[in-house]
Structures are given as structure tokens and as C-alpha cells.
Amino acid sequence: MRPMLIPLVALAVLPGCQCCQPTDESLFSLRQNQLSAGGRHTCQILAGALYCWGGNTDGQLGLGTTTEAEPPSQVGHFTDWQSVSAGTDSTCAIRQGALSCWGGNRCGEVGDGTTATRSSPVDIPGSWSTVKVGGETACAISTDNRLFCWGDNSEGKLGDGSDDTSVWFRSTPGRVAGSWKAVAVSPYHVCGIQTDSSLWCWGGGLYGELGIGSVQANQTLPVRVGTEVDWADVKVSNHYSCAFKVSGERYCFGTDQAYSAASFSPTLVSDTAPWALFELGGAFPSGCGIRKNGGGLWCWGSNVFGMLGVGDAVPDFSASPVLVDADPGWVSVAVGDRHACAVKADSQHHPTRYCWGGAVLGQFGQVAHGPQRVVGNDWSAVAVGSYGTLGLHADGSLAYWGLGAFPSCGRLRLLQVPQPIPGNQWTAVAVARDAASHGCGLTTKQELLCWGGNDQGQLGLGISSDYVDVPTRVRVDAELLTLWKQVSTGSSHTCAIRDDGTLWCWGGGDLGQLGDGLAQSNPAPTRVDQASWTAVSVGGRHTCGLHDDGTLWCWGANESGQLGVDGSDTTPLSSTPMQVGTATWASIAAGDFHTCGRQADASLWCWGGTSAAMTPVRVGADSDWIKVVAGDARTCGLRAPGTRWCWGSGLEAPGTATPQQQDSETSWTSLALGAGHDCGRRSDGSLWCWGSDESGALGTGNAWHASPQEL
């Protein structure tokens, strides 16, 4: 992927040597311009001023709002900040010994005695020298070397002897015994170095990350690691720890970054050159560091979201450090859950910031809103899952992008641009929008193939199983030739219509959603009554379909009135089809807890989702509806000549009770709603997606950057 240059942000010019490339010693002051990467946000201190940018749903940027910030924005007006640490959704920073925290506070990680979200800095009493935030836990060292921790106490991370059965969290700093000079915090464990240079760890130990010689249950008090007293620094990630001796030697322990091997005691790592700076990542096992003596910037571990920083054409994982950039001017680096940032100084000591990895929430200053065009042309159909998307070209070829929309041989494979799927030619595809998604598709030979999650038998293969990697043909009663013309997928069941008009369902059926008269699951296709069907739509736990005479029938769960029959209190479910009114219908769309349909006169009707609409209620007075699609708690539709409208709660429907036009475009021809993103096709064959691009599901190529981008 060709790097995309992001607009330059003015950085401070710091004094220093004007005639030579910076050395480790001359760059010491530059390294104090600290950089910290969190879950989906980043913060940096520049000339004493603190700037943050990226995701901000919990106020973790400290700007007084919960609105994401694309360009770096200054936190307050102080210019004497000394250090900053970004966690999953909170941030802490120190200025002249004063500690402030802000952001998400579900587990008391702000430390102000409450669990209220704080979008502006809150002062924590005391005089402090160091603070580290990991996950939803924070630890800080006072200027008199006392260690305090607060926030989430799962695995006993607070280090005071309590566990999460007695103390789930603490919203104010609590003392950890000992005299300390360094601390590192991960979402699962904590390690620290006492003033006598001994190393201690506590919290979760099931992966050997405590370094005490064996796998251990949670340790709620600090446990000493070995007997050495020459430790200088320590870094931690989810289940992995690395500590540095005064000599510069690196020792690591815990489950390795590929989660394939483990060392339960500190094990010397034979580095080819010593590290000047060294950081470990969070959600995905990764790390980056800067070699001493101008040895360049290196990264290792997972390459999910391009976190190795060396481009797309690399393995998914590298256990050994790979060179990102050999320039000797790198001075600072930070690794977050899905992205990394680093600062490089030129010969004039002018610092420039670079970031790579996940960019969807603006972790390095880039956010996209509204429909984004998917790479490629001549699209004919689209299906949307939780984290991935399937697109069908006019020539019958299929492509996928994102995560989970199509099997990838059991590998965690994320794609941010469409990847062609070799083999079959297709006419239709359907993907469930829940996290454990499965999918099905029709080939040009009218074969029905299904893949993905199969714990309820939703693939129609006659058996239940964990996961099926290969698209597998669905047959009825072992027929050698079974021809199909439509398919629809739900959370745990699937329904399809054969070319003879018969309707068949399979998978989860505990609420009668299979329509076979039984409230039980069935991994094999079972026929729904003796009628002839023209359309079927599978919802979360119910199903609706149209007979060839245009009558509408629904069955399955009815706790929200989604079946469209009066009296959900007396009819909590139906295991056989029930007719909805007497009107003639043209199309039907079943959502998670509601249903909408378009009648023959192009009027639109919806029901369910609320006890006030257990039978069809007309949506407005217009009779120009072309299509309707139903999602979790929202609905979208197309009106002539091709305008897009949405309502309900969720993506592009912020609590609106009436249809709202989404844009001025008049050429929309189809829509697909997912859990966090939607897609639509226009009449020129272009495909557009919008919403969350965290897994590359929008198909634009902008979800992450696999090489450093100047910011």
C-alpha cells in the first residue's frame, strides 16, 4: 500500500546541536517530550504542553467533550507537563508533581472517588513522580517512593492483598507496600522495581507473566522475581513482561508474543544491539523500540492492523525485531492497542511525529465520516456482518474485506481492501450481523453454500460444530441435486427457498423460528408448511416470509411484537407461521426485534420493538418506498428515485422516531445494515460503506497504515 501523507502539525523547535545528527545523549531532552498510545487515542507532551487526539467516547482526550479529535488538541493551558500515560479509555499525566487523570471511570480508574466519566482533568491529591495506566488500572509513585494503585482489581492488580471477589475496584489510590522507583501496568498484571533495584510482579499469573518460575493463580500481593538487585526498568503487555538490567541486558518472561511458547522465569534475550527505548503493546502482542547509538526504529510481534510498520507484504507475525526505519534520529516511541507512534528529530533537532497501525478513530489524526467509496467497480450486491463485508461483482465474482465475513483457514485475517475469492461464481450472498457470524451464498448453478459459525447447526449440514472454514453445500435429505433461489441468515438460524417455491429452515429453533411446529434446534433443513413462497427474511430470533399470493406470515419469538399479531402477552412465540393482516405485500425485512414490510402500493409499514406497535403501523403517508432493511434497533429504506432514509436508534439513526434523509444522493439502489457499519450500492455500480472501520470493513484501504505516516 502506498503511504498516504497526513497534513503536518507544527511541532516545537528545541535547542541543540545545529551541525550534526543527534546522539543518544543530545536527544535526552527530546525524549522527555513524552508520547503515550492508549486503546484508541494518543497523547504527547511538546515543549511542556499536552496534546491528545483520537477516540474520545469516554472523554479520554481531556478536552471537556466526548467528541473525537482529528488534529492533536491541547489539554488545558498548562505548559509544564512532565509525563503522560494513556490507558484503554482513560489518561493520567503529571505536571510539577501534580497528578491529573480523566476519561473512562467505570472501575474508578480516574481515582477521584467516583465512577463518573470525566472529560476534563481531575486533580489527584499528593506529590507524584511517575504514573502508568494499563487497561482500566492506574498506578503511580509518589515523590517519596510510595506506590499507589487504583481502578480495576481483576486478577488482584491493586497489589494490596485483596482480590476481585472482595474488592472489585477502588476509586481512590491505595497503597502497595514497599519503596518503589518504577512501575508498569497491563490489563492483567503489574510489575515494579523497588528502590533497592529488586523486581516484583503481581496480578494474573496463568501465563507465566509474573516471572516466578511457574504458572500461578492470581497473586494479590507483590511477589519477588528472582534475587537480583540490578534491575533498571520493566515493561509489560497483556501476558508478557520484559525487564532490563543496569547493564542493558533484557530479560523476558510470560507467554511469548505469538502465544505459542512461554518462559516462567526471566530469560535473557540476545539482542543484536542494546535498546535506548523499548515499549510493549496492548490488545495485540507487539512492541517497538529504538536502538542505542542511532540504531534506528524496530518493531516486532503481531502485524494485525499493520503494527509492524514495515508495509503490507510481510508475515502476520514476526517474533524477531524488524527494522522500520534506519534513520538515527528516532527519539521516542509508543505502542497502543492497535497503533504505534514515534518521534524523529532531524539534524536541527526539529521533531516530527509519525504513526502507523489502526487509524479508524483518529489515533493519529485521521477520521472519516459519511459514505466512503469501496475500492473497485461494477458491484451488484453487498452483505454486511459484524466486522466484515462481502461484495458481489456483476460478473459473479465475490470479494471480502474486514474480518469474519468469509472463512480464512482459521487465521485472524483482516483486510482493508476487497480480496477476490477464487472458485465459484455467485448470484447472491447473506451474512449474519452478530459477532459469531455465519454466511451463505448462491452460486450460478443454484447451489447453496454456507460457512462460519455452526454451534446451532445454522449451516444446514446436518451436524453442529464450532466453525466450518470451507463453504459447504447444503442439501435436503442427502439429495445429489438441490437447487435454491433465495437465502437469508440470522443470529443462529438460516432459511432458504428452493427453486420449486418450498421454504426450508435450520439451526437454532428454541423459540420456534424454524417454523416446523417444534420449539427446538435442527441442524438439517426442515420444511416450513406446504405453501409456495416467494420471499423470506430471517431476523434475530424470528422469521417472516411471503406466499406466492402476496400474503405475509411470521413465526418465532414475539416478545417485542415482531410477529405482527395482536397479543404478544398471550403469544410469546409461535412455532408455525401466523398470517399478518390481510394486505398484499411486496417485500419484507426482519430485524432483531422488529419487522418492516412494503405493501403492493409501495407504502411502508413496521411493527415490534415496542408494545405500542404489535401490529403493522404505517410509516408516514408516502407510497414511494423502493426497498426496506431492518437492523438491530433501526431501519433504513430507499424512496424513489433513490434517496436514503433511516430512523430508530444506532448508526445514522440517533433516536429519531421518523425517517430522516441521510444525504442528497438520489441513485441508491440497495442497502445492507450491519452491527457497526452499513453499505449501499449506487446505480453506477459503485459500492459505499460507512460506520466503524476498525477491522477494515469499509473496504477503503484507510482503516490502518502499515508504514509510518507523517503527522
N, C-alpha and C positions, 0 to 999 in steps of 0.2 A: 504494500500500500504506500502510495506516495505521501510523504508527510505534508500536513496542512499547516501553514503558518498562522498562528493566532496573534492578534494585534498586540503590540508591545506595550507593556505597562512600565511607566517611568520608575526607575529604582534609584536609591540614594547612591551618590558617589562618595566613596570612602577614601580617606588619605592613605598613602602608602608609596611604595617604590614605583617610580614613573618610568623605569628603564629596563625592567626585567620581568620575566614570568614569575608570578608569586611562588614563594616557598611555603612549606608547612608552617614555619614559624611566622612569616609575614602575614599569613592568612588567618592567624588565630582570632583576630578581632572580627574578621568577616564571618567566621563560624559562629560567632555569638549572635549574628542575625538569624536567630533560630527558625527552623522550619519544622512543622509537625503536620502529618497527614492522618486523618481520622477515618471514620466509616465512609462518609461521602462528602467530607469537607476538608479544607486545608487552611492552615494559619501560618503566618510568617511575621517575624519582627524585622523591621527595616529602620535603621537609624533610630531605634527606640520606640517607633510607632508600631502598633499591632494591626495587621490586616488579615481578614478572613474572607473566604469565598467558597461557593459550592452549595450543597444541600443544606436546608435550613428549616426543615419541618418542625424541629423542636427548639428552634432559637439558638442552635449551637454556634452561630456566627457572632452572637453577642451584639447585634445591631438594633435590638429593640423590636424586631419583627420576626415573623416566621416565613418570610419570603426569600427564596433562594437568591443568591447574589452572583451574577456572572463575572463582572470585574471584581478584583480584590477591593474590599471596602474597609475603611479604618474603623477599629473598635474604639469608641470613645475619643478622647482628645489627648490622652497622656502620651508622652514621648520618652518614657523611662522604663518601658517593659524590658525584662531581662530573659525570661524563658516562657515557653508556651507548650502545652501538651493537649492534643486533640484525641478524644475517645470516639466511641461509636456514634453517639449523638450529643455529646457534651464537650466542653472545653474548659481548661483551667490555665491561668497564667500568673506570673509573679512580676511585680514591679517594686523595686526598692524594699524587698522583704514583705510586701503586702500581697496576699493571695486573693485572687478573684476567680470565681467559677460561674458557668452559665450553661444553658441548654437543657436537654432532656433530664428529667429528675425523677423518673419513675421509681428508681431504687434509692433515692436520696443522694445521687452522685454529685449534685451541686454542693452539698454539705452545709446548707443553711437551715437545717432542722425541719424542712418541709419536703413534700414530694411534688410541689408545683413547678411546672415548666418556667424557666427563667430565660427570657430572650435578651436580657441585659446583664452585664457583670454584677455579681453579688459578692461582697467582701466577706472573707472568712477570717475571723479574729486570729491574731498571732503574728509571729515573725518567721518567715519561711525562706528556705534556700533552694528547695527542689520540689517539683510536683510532676507526677506521672499519672495519666489516665489510661486505663485499658478496659475495653468493653463498657460496663456500667459501674466500674470501681475506680476510685481515685486514692492515691497515697501521696503524702507529702512529708518532707523532712524539715523540721524547724531549724532555725539558726543555731540552736543549742544541741543539734544532732538527735532530737527525738523524732520518732516515726509515728505518723498517724494515718489511718486508713478509714474510708467511709464508702457508702454505696452498697452495691450488690455483695451479698455474703455467700452466694452459692460456692460450694467446694471449700468453704471456710477461708475465703481470701482476705477477710479482715484481720486475720492473724492474732486474734485476742483470745482464742480458745473456744469461741462459740461456733456453732455450725448453723446451716440454714434451716434446721428444724426448730431451733430456739430463737435465732436472730436471723430473719430473712434478709434484712438490710439495716443499715444505720445511716441516718440523715445528718449526722454531725461527726466530726473527726473523733476517732477512738484510738487510744494509744496502743502501740505494739512495743513490747518490752525490748530494751536494748539501746545501744548508741549507734547511730547509722550515718553513712555518708553517701550511699547510692541506693536506688530502688528502681525496679522495673515491674510493670503490671501488664498482665494479659487478661483476656476474658475468663481464664480458667485457673491461673496461679500467679503467684508473686515471688520475686526473688530480690534480695537486697544484700548489700555489703556493709558490715559494721565498721566502726572506726578503727578496729584492730585489723582490718583487711580480711576478715573471715567472711565466707559466703554462706547465706542461709536462704531457704526457699520454703514456701507453704502453699496450701490450697490443693487443687486437684493433682493427683499423682498416678493416675491409672495408665499413663503413657510414659512414665519414667521421667517426666519433666522436672521433678524435684531433685534429681541427681543424687539420691540417697542409696543407690545400689540395687534397688528393686522396684517393682511396681507396687505402689501403696495406695490404700484408700486415702480419702481427703485428710490432709494434715492441717489442723486448725491453729497450730502454733508454729512459729519458725523452727525449722529443722536444719541443723548444720550440714553443709555439703563438704565432706572430707575434713581434713585437719589443717590445711594450708592457710597461711595468713599473708598471702601476697596477691590477693585479688584486687584489681583496679576498677573494673566496670562489669556490668551484666546487662544482657538484653534478653527479652522473652517474646515468643509468639504463642499461638494457641496451645500447643503441646510440646514446645521445643524451647530450649534455653541455651544461651552461649555466654560464657564469662571469659574475661580477659585478665591475664596475669599482668603484674607490673612490667614484666619483661616484654609484653606484647603478644605472648602466645595465646591462642584461642582454644578454649575447651568447650565442647557442646555435649548436651545430654537431652534425653527425651526421644520421642518418636521423630524420625528424620522427616525432612520436608517433603518427601514423597509418600509419607505414611506407610513405608514398606519395611523399615528396619528401625531398631531402637537401641539406644545406649543408656543404661540406667545410672551410670556414673560419669563424671566429667571425662571426656575422651579428647585427647589432643587432635586438633585438626591441622594438617600440614598445609598451611597457606604458602603459596609461592612467593608472596610478599606481604609485609605487615600492613595492617589497616590503620588509617588515620581516623576514619569514621566508619561505623558499622551499624546497620539497622535491620530489624526483622519486621515482617509484615503481619497482618491480622487474619482476616477471614480466609484467605488463600495462602498456603505456605510459601512464603517468598521473602527475599531480603535483598538489600543493596548496600554497597559500601564504597568508600574512596580509599585507594591505596596511598600509603605514605610516599613521600619524595616524588610527587607528581605522577603517580602510577595510574591515574585515570579512574573512571567510574565503572563499577562492575555490579551485576545483578545475578541472582540465581533463584531456583525454585520454580513455582508454577508460572506458566505463561498464559493462564486464563486472563482475558482482557488485555493481552499484550504486555504483562507486567515485567517481562524481562527487558523490555526496552530496546530490543535489537531487531525489530521488524517481524513480519508475519511468517516468513519462511524459516521457522525454527521449530524444534520439538515442543510438545506441550509442557515439558518439564526438563529442567537442567539441574542436576544435583551439584554441579561444579559452577563456580562463578564464570560468567561470560562477560566479555568486555563490551560495554555500552558505548563508551567514548574514551579515547586515549588522551584527550586534552589534559594537561597537568593543572588546569585552573579550577577544577571542581573543589568546592569548599564545604558544601552542606548537602545532605540527602535525607529524605523522609519517606517512609513506606506506610501506606494506609491499607485498608481492607481490599481495595480494588484498584488503587492507583499509587503512583510514586511521583515525587517532585525532587528536584535538585537545583542547586545554585552554582553557577560557574562565573569566575572572575577573570577578566582579561588582564593584559599587562599593565593597564592603568587602574586596576582594582575596581573596575566597573562591574557590578554583579548583574547577571541575567538569570532569570528563573526559567526552568524547563520542567514540563510534566509529561507523563505518559500513563497508559492504562485506561481504566474506566473514566469516561468523561460525561456520562449522561446527566448528572445533576450538577454539572459545572465545577467539579473538583479542581479543574484548572482553568476555570473562566469561560466555559462554553456551555450554553444551554439552548436547545431548540424547542420551539413551541409551534403548535398547529400542524396540519398535514405536511409530511415530508415525503418526497418522491423516492420510491424504491428503485434501486439500481435495476436496469433492464427495461424492455418494452414488450408490447404485444401480450399483455396479461389478459386472461379470460375469466379467472376466478381466484378467490383467496379464502383461506381458512385460518382462523386465529386461535391459538391455545393460550396457556398461562404465560409462557416465556418465549414462545416461538411461533413461527408463521410458515404456512405452506402456500405457495403460489403456483398457479397453473397457467402455462403459456397457451396461446392459441393453437400451436402445433401439437398440443397434447403432452409436452414435456413438463416435468414437475421440478420445482426447486424449493429448498427450505433454508431458513435462516433463524437465528436466535438459538434457543435451547429447548429440546424436548419435543418439537413438532414432528420429527421423523427420527427413527432409530439410528444410532451411530455406533453400533457394535459395543455397547456398554460403556463408551468413553464419555467423559464430560467434555462435550464438543460445543463450543459457542462460535457462531458465525455471524458476522455483522453485515454481510452481503449475501445475496442468494447463491446457493450452491446447487448446481444441477444434480438431479437424482437419475442415474442411468437405469436402463431397463425398460419398464412398462411405459406405454402411452396411456394417459389418463383422460377422463372426461369430467370427473368431479372428485372433490376431497372434503373431508369433515374432520375436525379436531375438537376434542373436549377442552373446555376452557379452565378446568380445575388443575391443581398442581400435579396430581398423578395422572396426567393426560394420556389418552389413547387416541388413535386416529384410524380412519378408514378411507378408502378411495375406490372409485370405479374405473376400470380400465376400458379402453376402446373395444375390448372383447366382451364387455359387460360382466367381467369378473369383479367380485368384491374382495378386496384385500384389507386386512386390519393388522395393527401393530401397537406396541406400547404396553401400558399397564393392563393387567389381566387378573387382578386379585378377585374380582367378582364374576369372572368369565365374560367380560364385556367385549372380548374379541370374537366370540361366537365359534370357538374352536372345539367346543365340547368338553373342555377342561378349564380349570382355574390355575393360574400360575403367577409368578411375580412379575415377569416382564418378557415380552417377546420382541426380539431385535429385528427380525426379518418380517416384512409384510407377508402375511399368510392368508391363503384363500379361505373364504367362508363358504361352506356347503350346507345344504339341507339334507339331512338323513343320508349322508355319505354319497349323494348324487355326484356322478362324474362331471355333470354339466349343470351348474346353477347360474342363471342369468339374472342380473339385477339392474334397476334403473334409478334408484334413489337411496341415499343413506343419510342418517342423522345420528350424532353421538351426544351423550350426556355425561354426567359425572361418573356413573358406574354402569350404565346400560346403553345399548345401541339398538336401533330399529332400522329396517330397510325394506323396500318394496321391490318385489320381483317383477320381471317383465310381463307376467301374467296378471299383475294387479294385486297379488296377495301380499299381505303385510306380515313381517316376522320381527320378533324382538328377542333379545337375550341379554344376559348379565345380571346385575343386581335387581331384585324384584321384591324386596321385603315389604314395599308399600304398594304393591300391585301394578307397578309401572310397566310390566311386560304385557299386561292386558290379556293374560291367558286364564283368568279366573282364579289364580293362585297368588298368594302373597309370599312368594319365595323366589330365590335366585335360580337361574338356569343358564349354564354356560353354552348350551346348544340353542340354535334358532328354534323358536316356538311360534306357531301361527296365531295371529290375532283374529278371531272370529272368521266368518266365511265371506265377508264383504269384499268388494273390489275397491282398492284405494288408489288415490292419485297423488297424495302428498302426506308426509309425516314430519313432525318436529319433536325432538326429544329435549325436555327441559332438565332441571336439576334432578327432580325425583318424580316427574310426571311426563306424560306423552300425549300429544294431540295429533289427529290426522283427519284428512278429508276423504269421504267416499266419492265415488265417481259421479254421484248426483249432486255434489256440492255441499252436502250436509257435513257438519263439524262434530267430531267425537273426541272426548278426552278421558283419561284414566290415570290412576296412580295417586300420589299424595295430594291432599286437598286442604291442608291445614291453613293455607292462606287464601283459599277460594280460587286456586289456579285452574280448577276443572271447569269453572264457569257455570256450575249448577247451584241453585239456591240451597242453602243449609249446610255449610261446611261443618257446623257443630254436630250435625247428625250424620254427615257423610265425610268422615276424616280421610277416607281413601276409597278408591274403587278399583277392583282388580279386573273389571271388564269395562269396555268403552261405554260412556254415557253421552247422549246427544246434547249438544249445547244449542238451545233455542231451535228455531225452525228456519232461520235465514239460509240463503245460499252464499257460500264463502268462496273466495278466490285463492287465498293463501293463509298460512298460519305460522306463528312464531312462538315457541315455548321458551320462557326464561327460567331462572332458578325458582322463583316463587310467584310468577305471574305469567299471563299469556296475552298475546295480542293477535288479532286477525283482521284481514282485509276482506270486506264483503264484495260481492259481484259488482256493486255500483261504485267501487273504489273508495267507499267510506272506511274509516279505521275505528276499531273497537278494541278495548282492553279490559282485563279483569284480574282479580287476585292481588296478592301483595298487601292487601288491606281488607279488613272485614266489611268496609263500606262499598266494596265493588266485587261481590262474589258472583255476579252475573255480568255479561258484557255491557260496557258503558261506552258510548260513542266519544271519540276524541275530536273535539271541535265540530264544525259543521261542514268542513271541506270534503269533497269527493274526488280528490285528485291524487290519492296516495298510490304510489307505484310499488313500493316494497316496504316491509317492516321487519326489524330484527329485534329480539328481546335478549337482554343480558341478565346480570345479577339483580340489580335494583334499578335498572334504567332501560330505556327503549330508544331506538333510533329508527327513522324511516326516511324514505325518499318521496318527494312530491314532484309532480310534473312541473317543469320539464326535466328536472334532475337536481333539485335542491335538497340539502341535507338538514334534517331536524332531529333534535334529541331532547329528552326530558327524563326526570327521575333523579336518582342520587348516584353520584360517581363521576367517572371520567366524562368531561364535557357536559355534565348534567348536574350542576351544583344545587340540588334540591329544588329544581324547577318542576312545577306541577302541570305545566302546559308546554307544548312543543316550542322549542327555540331554534331558529335558524342558526346554523353553525358557521357558515361562511357565505360568500357571494357566488360561489361556483354553481353553475347550472347544468353540469354534464356528468354528475354522479350516476352510475348505473347499478352498483351493488355495494353492500356494506357487510362487514363482519365484526362482531364485538367479542373482545377477549376479557381476561381478568384485569389486565393493566394497560392494554393497548388495543387499538382498533385499526382497521384497514378498510379502504374503499377503492373501487375501480372507477375510472372515468371513461367516457365514450371513445376517447382516442387510444384506449388500450393501456394507458399509464396506470400504475398502482401507487397508492399513497397510504402511509401509515402514520399514526400519532399516538401519544401517550408515553408510557415508560419504555425506554430503550436500554435498560440496564443490561439485558442479555443479548442485545443486538437485534431485537425482534422487529425493529422498524425497517431494517434492511437498507439503510442509507450509507453504511460504512463509517458513520460518525459516532458510534457508541463507545469506542475506545481508540486509542492511538498506540500503535505498537513500537513507536520510536519517539524519543524526546521531542516535544513541541515547545518552541519558544513562547513564553507568556509575558 
